[in-house]
Amino acid sequence: MPQIPAPPAAGPDLQLNLPAVLDPVALARLYGEPMFTMPRDLYIPPDALKVFLEAFEGPLDLLLYLIRKQNFNILDIPMAALTRQYLTYVDEIRSTNLELAAEYLLMAAMLIEIKSRMLLPPKKTAEGQEAEDPRAELVRRLLEYEQIKLAAHQLNNVPQCGRDFLAAQVHVEQSLLPRFPDVTVVDLQDAWQDIVRRAKLVQHHVISREELSVREHMSIVLRKLQGRKFLEFEELFDASRGMPVLVVTFIALLELAKECLLEITQAESFAPIYIRLAYTPT
């Protein structure tokens, strides 16, 4: 190989380190440095490089691949050639992955059995008909597997949510007006029991008979609510007037709510209960 002399030395600020022999094509690069000769002590393990040309899902997938690759008629399979190629593949994977090869050994035994039965003269049945082809069961399984494989391939091409597209979720507010939780009977019962407990603390031991009108107290409740946006539930009751007045006032409140003259609202669970007029006074 001719040697190319190195160029003249550069100035003091620039130093060039070039090899004495320049090869226009380097064999490889190791850590960025060119290699012009093959190392003599280079060792490459036998299993350093593995190339997998085909991936099979199981014995039937391998058989179908061998049949379609060589254009065999699936209804008239040459069992000798197919069994020989199949066993070659099984011997190859047994040397690397014994656990994976175990799945294929059962099919290998089935192929050998079919091949052996085809070498024997066919036996006729009692009705005088010829026996079924030993390959019939294998052909049936291969055709069913091919149909399922093609269907799975078609399903895989269908757009799937999460793989090909995402479902958009948008929250649409139907109403801009505030919607208060509904007041249940239990909420009114708890509020009423609280009024009764406080009324017992300030009750007077005066026995008297008094006639009370529900309609009159309905008017009193309406007068208290006129001109006010909200009124707390407890403000409608005067505990100092005794239990009878409290009962009549509560009945009047229920009658007004039944006639849709009042609205009973609550901002959230366990919050104070408010009363307001359900109409606008003229």
C-alpha positions as CSV (number, residue, x, y, z in Angstrom):
1,M,0.0,0.0,0.0
2,P,1.6,3.4,-0.9
3,Q,2.3,5.7,2.0
4,I,1.2,9.3,1.9
5,P,3.6,11.7,3.7
6,A,2.2,13.9,6.4
7,P,1.6,17.6,5.6
8,P,4.1,20.2,6.9
9,A,3.8,21.2,10.5
10,A,1.4,24.0,11.3
11,G,2.1,27.0,13.4
12,P,2.7,27.0,17.2
13,D,-1.0,27.5,17.9
14,L,-2.2,24.5,15.9
15,Q,-0.9,20.9,16.3
16,L,-2.0,18.1,14.0
17,N,-1.6,14.4,15.1
18,L,-2.0,12.3,12.1
19,P,-1.0,8.6,11.7
20,A,2.0,7.8,9.6
21,V,-0.2,5.7,7.2
22,L,-3.6,7.1,6.1
23,D,-6.3,4.7,4.8
24,P,-9.1,6.3,3.0
25,V,-11.6,3.8,4.4
26,A,-11.6,2.9,8.1
27,L,-12.9,-0.6,9.1
28,A,-14.7,0.7,12.1
29,R,-14.7,3.4,14.9
30,L,-14.0,2.6,18.5
31,Y,-15.0,5.4,20.9
32,G,-14.7,7.8,18.0
33,E,-11.3,6.7,16.9
34,P,-10.9,5.1,13.4
35,M,-9.7,1.5,13.2
36,F,-7.7,0.6,10.1
37,T,-6.8,-3.0,11.0
38,M,-8.8,-5.9,12.5
39,P,-7.7,-6.6,16.1
40,R,-6.1,-10.0,16.4
41,D,-7.5,-10.8,19.8
42,L,-11.1,-10.0,19.0
43,Y,-13.6,-12.6,20.3
44,I,-17.2,-12.7,19.3
45,P,-19.4,-15.1,21.2
46,P,-21.6,-17.4,19.1
47,D,-24.8,-16.0,20.5
48,A,-23.7,-12.4,20.3
49,L,-26.0,-11.7,17.3
50,K,-29.4,-13.3,16.8
51,V,-31.7,-12.4,13.9
52,F,-35.4,-13.3,14.2
53,L,-37.0,-13.3,10.8
54,E,-40.4,-14.5,11.7
55,A,-42.5,-14.5,14.9
56,F,-45.1,-17.2,15.4
57,E,-48.0,-17.3,17.8
58,G,-47.9,-21.0,18.1
59,P,-47.7,-24.4,16.2
60,L,-50.7,-23.7,14.0
61,D,-49.2,-20.3,13.0
62,L,-45.9,-21.9,12.1
63,L,-47.6,-24.6,10.0
64,L,-49.8,-22.1,8.2
65,Y,-46.7,-20.0,7.5
66,L,-44.8,-23.0,6.0
67,I,-47.8,-23.9,3.8
68,R,-48.5,-20.5,2.5
69,K,-44.8,-19.7,1.9
70,Q,-44.4,-22.7,-0.4
71,N,-47.8,-22.5,-2.0
72,F,-48.9,-25.9,-0.8
73,N,-52.5,-26.8,-1.3
74,I,-54.0,-26.8,2.2
75,L,-56.5,-29.5,1.2
76,D,-53.6,-31.8,-0.1
77,I,-50.7,-31.1,2.2
78,P,-47.4,-33.0,1.4
79,M,-46.9,-34.3,4.9
80,A,-43.3,-35.5,4.4
81,A,-42.0,-32.1,3.3
82,L,-44.1,-30.2,5.8
83,T,-43.0,-32.4,8.7
84,R,-39.3,-32.2,7.8
85,Q,-39.4,-28.4,7.7
86,Y,-41.4,-28.2,10.9
87,L,-39.0,-30.5,12.8
88,T,-36.1,-28.4,11.6
89,Y,-37.6,-25.3,13.2
90,V,-38.4,-27.2,16.4
91,D,-34.8,-28.4,16.7
92,E,-33.6,-24.8,16.2
93,I,-35.7,-23.4,19.0
94,R,-35.0,-26.4,21.3
95,S,-31.3,-25.3,21.4
96,T,-32.2,-21.8,22.6
97,N,-35.5,-22.0,24.4
98,L,-36.6,-25.4,25.7
99,E,-39.7,-24.0,27.4
100,L,-41.0,-22.4,24.2
101,A,-40.2,-25.6,22.2
102,A,-42.5,-27.6,24.5
103,E,-45.6,-26.1,22.8
104,Y,-44.4,-27.3,19.4
105,L,-43.5,-30.9,20.4
106,L,-47.1,-32.0,20.7
107,M,-47.8,-30.7,17.1
108,A,-44.6,-32.5,15.9
109,A,-45.9,-35.8,17.4
110,M,-49.2,-35.2,15.6
111,L,-47.5,-34.6,12.3
112,I,-45.4,-37.7,12.6
113,E,-48.5,-39.7,13.4
114,I,-50.3,-38.4,10.3
115,K,-47.3,-39.1,8.2
116,S,-47.1,-42.7,9.5
117,R,-50.8,-43.3,8.9
118,M,-50.5,-42.1,5.3
119,L,-47.8,-44.7,4.7
120,L,-50.1,-47.5,5.7
121,P,-52.7,-48.8,3.2
122,P,-56.1,-47.2,3.8
123,K,-58.7,-49.3,5.6
124,K,-62.3,-49.4,4.5
125,T,-65.1,-49.0,6.9
126,A,-67.9,-51.6,7.5
127,E,-70.1,-49.9,5.0
128,G,-67.4,-50.3,2.3
129,Q,-66.4,-46.7,2.2
130,E,-62.9,-45.5,2.5
131,A,-61.6,-44.2,5.8
132,E,-61.3,-40.5,6.4
133,D,-58.1,-38.8,5.3
134,P,-55.7,-38.6,8.3
135,R,-55.0,-35.0,7.4
136,A,-58.7,-34.0,7.7
137,E,-58.6,-32.9,11.3
138,L,-55.3,-30.9,10.8
139,V,-56.8,-29.2,7.7
140,R,-59.9,-28.2,9.6
141,R,-57.9,-26.7,12.5
142,L,-55.7,-24.8,10.1
143,L,-58.6,-23.3,8.2
144,E,-60.4,-22.3,11.4
145,Y,-57.1,-20.7,12.7
146,E,-56.6,-18.8,9.4
147,Q,-60.1,-17.4,9.6
148,I,-59.7,-16.2,13.2
149,K,-56.3,-14.7,12.4
150,L,-57.7,-12.7,9.4
151,A,-60.6,-11.5,11.6
152,A,-58.3,-10.4,14.3
153,H,-56.2,-8.5,11.8
154,Q,-59.3,-6.8,10.5
155,L,-60.3,-5.8,14.0
156,N,-56.9,-4.5,14.7
157,N,-57.2,-2.1,11.7
158,V,-60.4,-0.7,13.1
159,P,-59.8,2.7,15.0
160,Q,-59.6,2.1,18.7
161,C,-60.3,4.6,21.4
162,G,-57.1,5.3,23.3
163,R,-54.8,4.0,20.5
164,D,-56.0,5.9,17.4
165,F,-58.2,8.6,18.9
166,L,-59.3,10.0,22.3
167,A,-62.8,10.7,23.4
168,A,-63.3,14.4,24.2
169,Q,-65.2,15.2,27.4
170,V,-66.8,18.6,27.7
171,H,-68.9,19.8,30.7
172,V,-71.8,22.0,29.6
173,E,-73.5,24.1,32.3
174,Q,-77.2,23.8,31.6
175,S,-78.3,26.7,33.9
176,L,-76.5,29.8,35.1
177,L,-78.9,30.3,38.0
178,P,-77.8,29.0,41.4
179,R,-79.6,25.8,42.3
180,F,-80.0,25.2,46.0
181,P,-80.3,21.7,47.5
182,D,-83.9,20.5,48.2
183,V,-85.0,20.6,51.8
184,T,-86.2,17.2,53.0
185,V,-88.6,16.3,55.7
186,V,-85.8,15.2,57.9
187,D,-84.2,18.7,57.7
188,L,-87.4,20.3,58.7
189,Q,-87.8,17.8,61.5
190,D,-84.3,18.5,62.9
191,A,-84.9,22.3,62.7
192,W,-88.2,21.9,64.5
193,Q,-86.8,19.7,67.2
194,D,-84.1,22.3,67.8
195,I,-86.8,25.0,68.2
196,V,-88.7,22.8,70.7
197,R,-85.6,22.2,72.8
198,R,-84.9,25.9,73.2
199,A,-88.5,26.6,73.9
200,K,-88.4,24.2,76.8
201,L,-85.6,26.2,78.4
202,V,-87.6,29.4,78.6
203,Q,-91.2,28.1,79.1
204,H,-93.4,29.5,81.8
205,H,-95.5,27.4,84.1
206,V,-98.7,29.3,83.5
207,I,-101.7,27.3,82.5
208,S,-104.1,29.2,80.3
209,R,-106.4,28.4,77.5
210,E,-105.9,30.3,74.3
211,E,-107.5,30.0,70.9
212,L,-105.0,30.2,68.1
213,S,-105.8,30.6,64.5
214,V,-103.6,29.0,61.8
215,R,-104.8,31.5,59.2
216,E,-103.9,34.4,61.5
217,H,-100.4,33.1,61.9
218,M,-100.1,32.5,58.2
219,S,-100.7,36.2,57.7
220,I,-98.2,37.0,60.5
221,V,-95.5,34.9,58.7
222,L,-96.3,36.6,55.4
223,R,-96.0,40.1,57.0
224,K,-92.6,39.2,58.5
225,L,-91.3,38.1,55.0
226,Q,-92.6,41.1,53.1
227,G,-89.7,43.5,52.2
228,R,-87.1,40.9,53.1
229,K,-85.2,38.8,50.6
230,F,-84.5,35.9,53.1
231,L,-85.5,35.1,56.6
232,E,-83.8,32.5,58.7
233,F,-86.1,29.6,59.8
234,E,-85.5,30.3,63.5
235,E,-86.4,34.0,63.3
236,L,-90.0,33.1,62.5
237,F,-90.6,31.6,66.0
238,D,-90.8,33.5,69.2
239,A,-89.9,31.0,71.9
240,S,-91.1,33.4,74.7
241,R,-94.7,33.0,73.7
242,G,-94.8,29.3,74.6
243,M,-95.2,26.0,72.9
244,P,-98.8,26.5,71.5
245,V,-97.7,29.5,69.5
246,L,-94.7,27.7,68.2
247,V,-96.8,24.7,67.0
248,V,-99.4,27.0,65.3
249,T,-96.6,29.0,63.6
250,F,-94.9,25.8,62.3
251,I,-98.3,24.6,61.0
252,A,-98.9,27.9,59.3
253,L,-95.4,27.7,57.7
254,L,-96.2,24.2,56.4
255,E,-99.6,25.4,55.0
256,L,-97.9,28.4,53.2
257,A,-95.3,26.0,51.7
258,K,-98.1,23.6,50.6
259,E,-99.9,26.5,48.8
260,C,-96.6,27.5,47.1
261,L,-96.5,30.9,48.8
262,L,-93.2,30.2,50.4
263,E,-89.8,28.8,49.3
264,I,-87.7,26.9,51.8
265,T,-84.0,26.8,50.7
266,Q,-80.7,25.7,52.1
267,A,-77.2,26.5,50.6
268,E,-75.7,23.1,51.4
269,S,-76.2,20.1,53.7
270,F,-76.4,20.9,57.4
271,A,-76.5,24.7,56.5
272,P,-79.1,27.1,58.0
273,I,-82.6,26.9,56.5
274,Y,-83.9,30.1,54.9
275,I,-87.5,31.1,54.1
276,R,-88.5,33.6,51.4
277,L,-91.7,34.6,49.5
278,A,-92.3,32.6,46.4
279,Y,-94.0,35.7,44.7
280,T,-93.2,39.3,44.5
281,P,-95.6,41.5,46.4
282,T,-97.3,44.2,44.3
